[in-house]
Amino acid sequence: MRALLPYPLLALGLAVMWLLLSGFSRGQAVLAVLAAIAATHAFSALGEVSPRIRRWLAIPELFGIVLWDILVSNIAVARII
């Protein structure tokens, strides 16, 4: 199974994003799966090692920073408009 999907979470994410952007139909689902498999094989050909998350507690902190930056940017744009 690892040979078919070297990065299963990446393939799943790509397929879901494809379907969200282009709509849900049988043809789009087939294209999404094929594109996800092709993309993960191309990504595995780069020879990169999968990253390991060392500090799981940093994820919520970074998520909060991103949300704060989005809020500040939206307020700045609203003031300009």
SEBA-186707 format. One line per field, with one value per residue (C-alpha): residue number from 1; x, y, z. Coordinates in pm, whole numbers, plus 50000, padded with zeros to 5 digits. Layout:
<nodes>
n <- (NUM, ...)
c1 <- (X, ...)
c2 <- (Y, ...)
c3 <- (Z, ...)
</nodes>
This chain:
<nodes>
n <- (1, 2, 3, 4, 5, 6, 7, 8, 9, 10, 11, 12, 13, 14, 15, 16, 17, 18, 19, 20, 21, 22, 23, 24, 25, 26, 27, 28, 29, 30, 31, 32, 33, 34, 35, 36, 37, 38, 39, 40, 41, 42, 43, 44, 45, 46, 47, 48, 49, 50, 51, 52, 53, 54, 55, 56, 57, 58, 59, 60, 61, 62, 63, 64, 65, 66, 67, 68, 69, 70, 71, 72, 73, 74, 75, 76, 77, 78, 79, 80, 81)
c1 <- (50000, 50293, 50400, 50059, 50027, 50365, 50200, 49840, 49745, 49878, 49682, 49366, 49410, 49471, 49170, 48943, 49063, 49013, 48656, 48583, 48711, 48560, 48242, 48128, 48064, 48183, 48417, 48569, 48622, 48812, 49023, 49088, 49211, 49430, 49577, 49642, 49820, 50028, 50118, 50225, 50442, 50601, 50658, 50817, 51052, 51212, 51371, 51275, 51226, 50887, 50907, 50867, 50684, 50892, 50694, 50323, 50245, 50379, 50098, 49819, 50051, 50136, 49770, 49683, 49950, 49813, 49456, 49571, 49757, 49448, 49232, 49473, 49504, 49127, 49082, 49353, 49188, 48846, 48984, 49127, 48801)
c2 <- (50000, 50232, 50201, 50313, 50606, 50720, 51011, 50910, 51225, 51445, 51243, 51269, 51643, 51701, 51494, 51672, 52016, 51918, 51814, 52125, 52352, 52176, 52018, 51671, 51434, 51087, 51217, 51480, 51219, 50996, 51289, 51395, 51049, 51017, 51364, 51298, 50969, 51131, 51427, 51211, 50996, 51310, 51439, 51112, 51124, 51432, 51209, 51424, 51266, 51320, 51597, 51506, 51736, 51771, 52031, 51956, 52231, 52491, 52420, 52595, 52887, 52932, 52890, 53169, 53394, 53336, 53408, 53728, 53841, 53772, 53975, 54269, 54264, 54255, 54552, 54746, 54676, 54770, 55106, 55172, 55087)
c3 <- (50000, 50068, 49704, 49581, 49824, 49959, 50143, 50218, 50412, 50133, 49877, 50084, 50131, 49762, 49660, 49908, 49797, 49433, 49504, 49709, 49433, 49132, 49264, 49358, 49071, 48979, 48707, 48934, 49206, 48963, 48846, 49204, 49303, 48993, 49040, 49409, 49335, 49060, 49282, 49574, 49347, 49203, 49555, 49666, 49367, 49520, 49780, 50074, 50412, 50574, 50832, 51197, 51433, 51747, 51939, 51915, 52165, 51923, 51676, 51875, 51948, 51580, 51486, 51729, 51580, 51231, 51344, 51515, 51202, 50990, 51229, 51234, 50854, 50807, 51039, 50854, 50518, 50657, 50771, 50425, 50254)
</nodes>
